[in-house]
Amino acid sequence: MVTNARSAPPPAAAAGDRPASGAGKRLRQGSPKKRAAIARAAFELFVAHGVAGTSVDAVAAEAGVSKRTVYDYYGSKERLFLSVIEDAEEAYAEQFSEILDRTLGEDSALGEADDIEAPLVRFGCELGTTVARSVGRAAAIRLVITEAPHFPALLDRWRGPGIEQRALAERLGELAERGALAVPDPVEAAAHFGALVTSSVNHRSLFGVVPVGDAEIERIVVSGVRAFLRAYGPHRPVS
């Protein structure tokens, strides 16, 4: 665990952070325990000091492995960073899917078409609470925002619908087929739901920096869901 991450001076980036002979080398999967330790240490150091301010030596020392092991597993500091971000995205996508299935899935307590507000609010509140109180998720978002200009691969991931938006779009489309919503474009509707609900919680909490209570999250979600239903409610004619 990194201590005093906010006040500690950033470790100097070592000249050997990009090995000259690493191109095309087959990477080892190695020990899952060591890989997890490297990823955890790298994430904490990247959050505290940025990618440029974090050396592979520092990651290796924090993870309790050799510098060569880091290179054997990841190839370069840049690939390590992208892998860490991918791991964070996959973890959030899994969490998102669980919440979606629990609140808007076939086995959830969905009411009649006129009562679609309640399950949408349940979904929004669970998701909003996760967004507002997940320290790791908030740190990953801030890290991506900071580093995206230096990593075109990150920018490419943010172009077009993401995994969560596509999953929500599929669920909204299913609800529309049941007559619970009027959704001419499920992908666009999912983007609007995210903007009205999830993004509002993100902004209110400054991506996890400012504490937000349950009552405030519910107020934001209810307001966003009602705005969403004014556009996509079951009595709105589909154009």
C-alpha positions in Angstrom: 0.0 0.0 0.0 1.3 3.4 -0.9 1.4 5.7 2.1 1.1 9.5 2.0 0.3 9.3 -1.7 -0.8 12.9 -1.9 2.3 14.5 -0.3 5.1 12.1 -1.2 7.4 13.4 -4.0 6.9 11.5 -7.3 9.6 8.9 -8.0 11.8 9.8 -10.9 11.2 7.9 -14.0 14.1 5.6 -14.7 15.9 5.8 -18.0 15.4 2.1 -18.5 11.6 2.2 -18.3 11.4 1.3 -21.9 13.8 -1.6 -22.6 15.5 -1.4 -26.0 15.2 -5.1 -26.8 11.5 -5.6 -25.6 9.9 -5.2 -29.1 8.2 -8.4 -30.2 9.1 -10.4 -27.1 6.5 -12.9 -25.9 5.2 -11.9 -22.5 4.8 -14.4 -19.7 1.6 -14.9 -17.8 3.6 -15.9 -14.8 2.3 -16.1 -11.2 -1.3 -14.8 -10.8 -0.3 -13.6 -7.3 2.7 -11.6 -8.6 0.7 -10.3 -11.5 -2.0 -9.0 -9.1 0.6 -7.4 -6.9 2.2 -5.6 -9.8 -1.1 -4.4 -11.1 -2.2 -3.2 -7.7 1.1 -1.4 -7.0 1.1 0.2 -10.5 -2.4 1.5 -10.1 -1.7 3.1 -6.8 1.5 4.7 -8.0 -0.1 5.9 -11.3 -2.9 7.5 -9.4 -0.5 9.2 -6.9 2.2 10.3 -9.4 0.9 9.9 -12.9 2.5 7.6 -15.5 5.4 9.9 -16.3 6.2 10.3 -12.6 6.2 6.5 -11.9 9.2 4.4 -12.7 9.2 0.6 -13.3 11.7 0.4 -10.4 9.1 1.9 -8.1 6.4 -0.4 -9.3 8.7 -3.4 -8.8 9.7 -2.3 -5.3 6.1 -1.7 -4.2 5.0 -5.0 -5.6 7.9 -6.9 -4.1 9.1 -8.3 -7.4 12.1 -7.7 -9.6 12.1 -5.1 -12.4 12.7 -7.9 -14.9 9.6 -9.6 -13.7 7.5 -6.5 -14.5 9.0 -6.4 -18.0 8.5 -10.2 -18.5 4.8 -9.8 -17.6 4.0 -6.5 -19.3 6.7 -5.6 -21.7 6.8 -1.8 -20.9 5.4 0.7 -18.5 3.0 1.9 -21.1 1.5 -1.6 -21.6 1.3 -2.0 -17.9 -0.7 1.2 -17.6 -3.1 0.2 -20.3 -3.5 -3.2 -18.8 -4.3 -1.7 -15.4 -7.0 0.6 -16.9 -8.4 -2.4 -18.8 -8.6 -4.4 -15.6 -10.5 -1.5 -13.9 -12.9 -1.2 -16.8 -13.6 -4.9 -16.8 -14.3 -4.9 -13.0 -16.7 -2.0 -13.4 -18.4 -3.7 -16.4 -19.0 -6.8 -14.3 -20.4 -4.8 -11.4 -22.6 -2.8 -13.8 -24.0 -6.1 -15.3 -24.8 -7.4 -11.9 -26.7 -4.3 -10.9 -28.5 -4.2 -14.3 -29.6 -7.9 -14.0 -30.7 -7.4 -10.4 -32.8 -4.3 -10.9 -33.9 -4.5 -14.6 -33.5 -8.2 -15.4 -36.2 -10.7 -16.2 -36.1 -12.0 -12.6 -36.4 -8.5 -11.1 -39.6 -7.1 -9.7 -40.7 -5.2 -12.8 -44.2 -3.8 -12.5 -46.6 -2.9 -15.3 -45.7 -0.5 -18.1 -47.0 2.5 -16.1 -44.8 1.6 -13.1 -41.5 1.5 -15.0 -40.3 4.5 -13.0 -39.7 2.4 -9.8 -37.3 -0.2 -11.3 -35.4 2.5 -13.2 -35.0 4.4 -10.0 -33.8 1.3 -8.2 -31.2 0.7 -11.0 -30.1 4.4 -10.9 -29.8 4.4 -7.1 -27.7 1.3 -7.0 -25.5 2.4 -9.9 -25.2 5.9 -8.5 -24.2 4.7 -5.1 -21.5 2.5 -6.7 -20.2 5.4 -8.8 -20.2 7.9 -5.9 -18.6 5.6 -3.4 -16.2 3.4 -5.3 -12.8 4.9 -4.5 -11.1 2.7 -7.1 -13.6 3.6 -9.9 -13.3 7.3 -9.1 -9.5 7.1 -9.1 -9.5 5.2 -12.4 -11.7 7.9 -14.1 -9.5 10.7 -12.9 -6.4 8.8 -14.1 -7.9 8.2 -17.5 -8.9 11.9 -17.9 -5.4 13.0 -16.9 -3.5 10.5 -19.1 -5.8 10.2 -22.2 -4.0 12.9 -24.2 -0.8 10.9 -24.0 -2.4 7.5 -24.9 -4.4 7.4 -28.2 -5.6 3.9 -27.3 -7.5 5.3 -24.4 -9.2 7.9 -26.6 -10.2 5.2 -29.0 -12.0 3.4 -26.2 -14.1 6.4 -25.5 -15.3 6.8 -29.1 -18.6 5.1 -29.6 -20.8 3.2 -27.1 -19.0 1.4 -24.3 -19.8 -2.0 -22.9 -22.1 -0.6 -20.2 -24.0 1.6 -22.7 -24.6 -1.3 -25.0 -25.8 -3.5 -22.2 -28.2 -0.9 -21.0 -29.3 -0.2 -24.6 -30.2 -3.9 -25.0 -32.2 -3.9 -21.7 -34.1 -0.7 -22.7 -34.9 -2.2 -26.1 -36.3 -5.3 -24.3 -38.5 -3.0 -22.1 -39.7 -1.1 -25.2 -40.7 -4.4 -26.8 -42.8 -5.1 -23.6 -44.5 -1.7 -24.0 -42.8 -0.3 -20.9 -40.9 2.4 -22.9 -41.0 4.1 -26.2 -37.4 3.8 -27.5 -36.7 4.4 -31.2 -33.0 4.2 -30.7 -31.9 2.2 -27.6 -28.2 3.2 -27.8 -29.1 6.9 -27.8 -31.6 6.3 -25.0 -28.9 4.6 -22.9 -26.6 7.6 -23.5 -29.4 9.9 -22.4 -30.1 7.8 -19.3 -26.4 7.9 -18.4 -26.2 11.7 -18.9 -29.3 12.3 -16.7 -28.5 9.9 -13.9 -24.9 8.5 -13.7 -23.2 11.6 -15.0 -25.2 13.8 -12.7 -24.0 11.8 -9.7 -20.4 11.9 -11.0 -20.6 15.7 -11.3 -22.2 16.1 -7.8 -19.5 13.9 -6.2 -16.6 15.2 -8.4 -16.0 11.7 -9.4 -15.9 10.3 -5.9 -14.0 13.2 -4.2 -17.0 14.8 -2.5 -19.2 12.6 -0.2 -22.8 12.3 -1.3 -25.5 10.9 1.0 -28.2 8.4 0.1 -30.9 11.0 0.1 -29.0 13.2 -2.3 -28.3 10.3 -4.6 -31.9 9.3 -4.6 -33.0 12.9 -5.4 -30.6 13.1 -8.3 -31.7 9.7 -9.7 -35.4 10.4 -9.3 -35.1 13.7 -11.1 -33.0 12.2 -13.9 -35.4 9.2 -14.3 -38.4 11.4 -14.5 -36.7 13.6 -17.2 -35.8 10.4 -19.0 -39.4 9.1 -18.9 -40.7 12.4 -20.3 -38.7 11.6 -23.4 -39.0 7.8 -23.4 -42.1 7.0 -21.4 -44.6 4.4 -22.7 -47.2 7.0 -23.7 -44.8 8.9 -25.9 -45.3 8.1 -29.6 -42.3 6.5 -31.3 -41.2 8.6 -34.3 
